[in-house]
Amino acid sequence: MDVDQGEQFKEVCAHYGAAMYFAQVLEHGIANALMFLDLIPKSKAKYTPAEHDAFFEGQFAKTLGNLIKSLKTIAELPDDLEAALLQSKERRAYLAHHFFREATDDVHLGNYDKLLVKLGKLRFCPAVEAKPPSTERNRCLSS
């Protein structure tokens, strides 16, 4: 039985998209944390919708690394959280700038399962999961 290479490539792209989605969820989560730790206390919770929007525009203009720096300036982060955030930043940068360039040979050779496992390891997910994942593809990178 022949394997549909187009469908497998679509699956790789879907997993890549999911990994980048989780990176953006992290960025938005940090922006939300900054609102609660910075904007609300500074304004004594009295800010206009325009100030709210401007605050978020400023946060969303930042890179993930700069969002993490902003968070560190207003909150003391536990070492494990800081390490997880920095690891997430590196994963996101790898996905955005290197993944498909380095995967070119595997894409052309049809090594899609190898790429799916790699994407599973790069996926942004909680350090502690309620249930162990059912496949190697869905596990977070443990190192």
C-alpha positions in Angstrom: 0.0 0.0 0.0 1.4 3.4 -1.0 1.6 6.1 1.5 0.2 9.5 0.5 3.3 11.8 0.8 1.1 14.9 0.4 -1.0 13.9 3.4 2.1 13.2 5.5 3.6 16.6 4.6 0.3 18.2 5.6 0.6 16.5 9.0 4.1 17.8 9.4 2.8 21.3 8.6 -0.1 20.9 11.0 2.2 19.9 13.9 4.6 22.8 13.0 1.6 25.1 13.2 0.5 23.7 16.5 4.0 24.2 18.0 4.1 27.8 16.8 0.5 28.3 18.1 1.7 27.2 21.6 4.6 29.6 21.4 2.2 32.5 20.7 -0.1 31.3 23.5 3.0 31.6 25.8 3.7 35.1 24.5 0.1 36.2 25.1 0.2 34.6 28.6 3.3 36.6 29.5 1.6 39.8 28.2 -1.4 38.9 30.4 0.9 38.4 33.4 2.5 41.8 32.8 -0.9 43.4 32.8 -1.6 42.0 36.2 1.8 42.6 37.6 2.6 46.0 36.0 -0.3 47.9 34.4 -2.9 47.2 37.1 -0.7 48.0 40.1 0.7 51.2 38.4 -2.7 52.5 37.5 -4.4 51.3 40.7 -6.7 49.4 38.3 -8.0 52.7 36.9 -7.0 52.7 33.2 -8.9 53.6 30.1 -9.6 51.2 27.3 -7.1 53.1 25.2 -4.4 52.7 27.9 -5.2 49.0 28.0 -4.9 48.6 24.3 -1.7 50.6 24.2 -0.2 48.5 26.9 -1.0 45.3 25.0 0.2 46.8 21.7 3.5 47.5 23.4 3.8 44.0 24.8 2.9 42.3 21.5 5.5 44.3 19.7 8.2 42.6 21.9 10.0 39.5 21.1 9.5 36.5 23.4 13.0 37.2 24.9 12.1 40.8 25.6 8.7 39.7 27.1 10.6 37.4 29.5 13.0 40.3 30.4 10.1 42.5 31.1 8.6 39.9 33.3 11.8 39.4 35.2 12.1 43.2 35.9 8.8 43.2 37.8 8.6 39.7 39.3 11.0 37.3 40.9 10.7 34.2 38.9 11.4 30.8 40.4 14.5 29.2 38.8 12.5 26.4 37.2 10.1 28.8 35.7 12.8 31.0 34.3 14.6 28.0 32.9 11.4 26.8 31.3 10.7 30.2 29.7 14.2 30.5 28.4 14.0 26.9 26.9 10.7 27.8 25.3 12.3 30.9 23.8 15.0 28.8 22.3 12.5 26.3 20.9 10.4 29.0 19.4 13.5 30.6 17.8 14.6 27.2 16.4 11.1 26.6 15.0 10.8 30.0 13.4 14.4 30.3 12.0 15.8 26.8 11.5 13.3 23.9 11.5 12.3 23.8 7.9 15.7 24.8 6.6 17.3 21.9 8.5 14.4 19.6 7.6 14.8 20.1 3.8 16.5 16.7 3.2 14.0 14.8 5.3 11.1 16.5 3.5 12.5 15.6 0.1 13.3 12.0 1.3 9.8 11.6 2.8 11.1 11.1 6.4 7.9 12.6 7.8 7.7 10.4 10.9 11.2 11.6 11.9 10.0 15.2 11.5 6.8 14.5 13.5 8.8 13.1 16.4 11.1 16.1 16.3 8.2 18.5 16.3 6.6 16.6 19.2 9.7 17.2 21.2 9.7 20.9 20.3 6.1 21.4 21.1 5.3 23.9 23.9 3.5 22.1 26.6 3.3 22.1 30.4 6.2 20.6 32.3 3.8 18.5 34.3 1.1 16.8 32.4 -2.0 15.2 33.9 -1.6 12.1 31.8 1.4 10.7 30.1 1.2 11.2 26.3 0.2 8.2 24.3 2.9 8.5 21.6 6.5 9.7 21.4 5.3 12.5 19.0 3.4 14.2 21.7 6.0 14.3 24.4 7.7 17.5 25.4 11.5 17.7 25.1 12.8 16.4 28.4 16.2 18.1 28.3 
